Amino acid sequence: MMNTQNLAPLSELKTQAKRLRKQLNDNGHEITHSKSLELLAQQHGMRDWNTMAAKAGNKLHLRIGDRVQGRYLGQKFVATIRGLSVLGDGEIRCITLHFDDPVDVVKFDSFSAFRQRVSGRIGWDGRSVQKTSDGVPQLIVEPLSAT
């Protein structure tokens, strides 16, 4: 079975299936679009298209330079990804963020500790495994909303 960290985003997989169908049809092998999706899934070592779509669709695809938003220690941020690497078996990624505006990571009124660049470890859902004392992920990253 394919290691899913190398699985393309869902939109790219659909484009690959369209190219596969066109190539087969051009060579005299008429297939439906759904058949091309199933063949593509098999090429990737998946049981069927639905399985592959679920695995690809549940992944947050990030790149260095991407603009993101989220929360760090409960504080909202907008940032640019400055570093990104896959750890171990690929299920965890180390991410380095440069916040547009420094974030105060202390909740006490008597003092502050501002951070503008932080690193953390996130899963493919964009959430850190590490949690704050109230059970919330320390770091939550998502693509910057177009507003």
N, C-alpha and C positions, 0 to 999 in steps of 0.2 A: 504494500500500500504506500502511496505517495506521502511524503512528509508534508503536512499541510502548510507549513510556514512559507513554502515556495509556491503556493497556489495563488494564481492571479485574482484580482478583484472580479466580482460577478460580471460587471459590464464587459471586461476583456474576455472572459470565458464565453459569453454570448457571441461576441465578435468572432472568436476562434471557431465556434460552431457554425456560424454563417459562412466563413471561409471554407471550412471542411465540406459543407453541403454544396457550395458552388463548385468546388474542385471536383467532387465526386459526380455531380450532375454534368459538368462539362466533359467528363470522361465516360459518359454513358451509364452511370450508375445513379438512377433517380432515387433519391431518398427524401423523406419529409424533414422539416426542421426539427421536430421532436426526436427523430431517429438520429440526426446529427448531434443533438445534445446528449443523447444516451451514449453514442460512440465516443464523444469527447470525454465523458465521465469515465468510461472504461479505459481510455488511453491514459488517464490520470490515476488509474488504479482504484477508482471508486465503484461502488456497487451500482449506482444509477445517478441520473442527473439531480434528483432531489437531494441526495446525500451530498453531492459535491456543491450544489448551490447553497445548502445550509452551512457547510464549512466555510465557503468563500464569503458568504453574506454576513457571517458573524464576526468578521475580522475588520479591524480598523487599520486601513492601509495608510501609513505615514512615511514621509521622506524628509531628509534634512532640508531645511529651508521652508517647509510648510508652515503656514500660520494656523495656530490652534488656540483654543480657549478651554477653560475648565476651572478646577478648584485645586489649590494646594494648601493643605492644612486648613481647609474650610474657607479660604480666601479666594475670591474670583480672580482670574487672570486672563490676559490675552498675551500670547507669546509666539516666538519663532523657534522652531526646532533647530538646535545647533549641533546635536550629536544623537546618533541612533545606532544601536548595535543589538544583535541577537545573542542571547545567552543560552548556554547549555543545549537542551534539545529543541530550542526555538520557541518554546511557549512563553518565555519572558523576554522582554526587550528593555535595555537600559536606554533611557532618554534624557537628554540634556536640553533644558528650556531656557531661553532668555526672555524674561518678562518685559513687556512694553513699559510698564510702570512697576517699580519695586513693590513687593507684597510684604506686609507686616505679619510675621509668623508667630507673634506673641499676642495673646488675648488679654493681657493685663493692661490696665490703664496707666500704671506707674512707669512703664518703660516699653520700648519698641525694639524690634530686631527686623530690619528690612532685608529682603533677599531679592536680587534681580536675576540671578542665574542659579538654577537648581538642577540636580540630577535625581532620577528615581527609576524604579523598575515597575513596568506595567505589563499586563497581559494583553492579549489580542483584542480585548474589549476596551482598552484604554484606561483601565483601573489598576491601581496598585494592590498587591496582595496585603501589604502592610496597612493597618487601619489606625485611626486616631482612637483615643480612649472612649469615644462615644460610638465606635463601630463603623465609622465612615472611612472609605479609602483615603489614605493620605494624599494621593494624587489622582485626579480624574482629568483625562485629556480627550478632547473631541475636536473634529475639524471646525475651523472658525465659520460661524454662520454668516451667510451673505445677507447683510441687513442694510 
